[in-house]
Amino acid sequence: MHDIRKLITNVLEKGCLMSLATVDSAGPWVADVIYIFDEDLNIYWMSNPHVRHSQALLQAFRVAGSITVSGPRENNLGIQFAGVAKKIDGPRHDLAVKHYRKRGKPDPTPEQDVLEGDSWYMLKPTSIELIHEELFDFKKQRYVPEDSL
C-alpha cells in the first residue's frame, strides 16, 4: 500500500512551477507561478495584485491547478487539484524564507521587502489527483484533505 499523501508531498517538493487556472468575466485563464507549500498541503505564491489571475481571485475564489515534474528520463509524475484561493495580507517573512530557499537564494532578512509590490496568495486544495506512472501507470490516485471533508 502506498501513502498517497506522502507521494503528493514528494511532487510538491520536486516541482517548482504551478499552473494556476482561474476564471474571470473574460473566461478561463492559466498562469504559471513559483510556489511553496506547508505541511497541510496548502500552496502559496507571490504575485502582482494587478495581473489577471490575481484580479480573477477577487471575482471567483475557486481555482484549479497542476504541477508536473518532468525531465528527459522521468516517468509522468504530477498532481492536478481543485481548491479555494485567497490573498494574504502582510509580508509573511516565514513564506519569504521558504520561497527564497526554493529558488536557491540566501534567506531574506525580516526587514527586507521581498514582495516589492506583490502580494502573497494561498490555495487550499479540496481535492488532489496524483499522476505517478511508475507506481500506478496512468490510473490517477485521488486524495481529499481531511479538512475538506
Stockholm file with secondary structure:
# STOCKHOLM 1.0

chainA/1-149         MHDIRKLITNVLEKGCLMSLATVDSAGPWVADVIYIFDEDLNIYWMSNPHVRHSQALLQAFRVAGSITVSGPRENNLGIQFAGVAKKIDGPRHDLAVKHYRKRGKPDPTPEQDVLEGDSWYMLKPTSIELIHEELFDFKKQRYVPEDSL
#=GR chainA/1-149 SS CCCHHHHHHHHHHHCCEEEEEEEETTEEEEEEEECEECTTCCEEEEECTTSHHHHHHHHCCEEEEEEEECCTTCCCEEEEEEEEEEEECSCCHHHHHHHHHHTTCCCCCTTSCSSTTCEEEEEEEEEEEEEEHHHHTTCCEEECCGGGC
#=GC SS_cons         CCCHHHHHHHHHHHCCEEEEEEEETTEEEEEEEECEECTTCCEEEEECTTSHHHHHHHHCCEEEEEEEECCTTCCCEEEEEEEEEEEECSCCHHHHHHHHHHTTCCCCCTTSCSSTTCEEEEEEEEEEEEEEHHHHTTCCEEECCGGGC
//
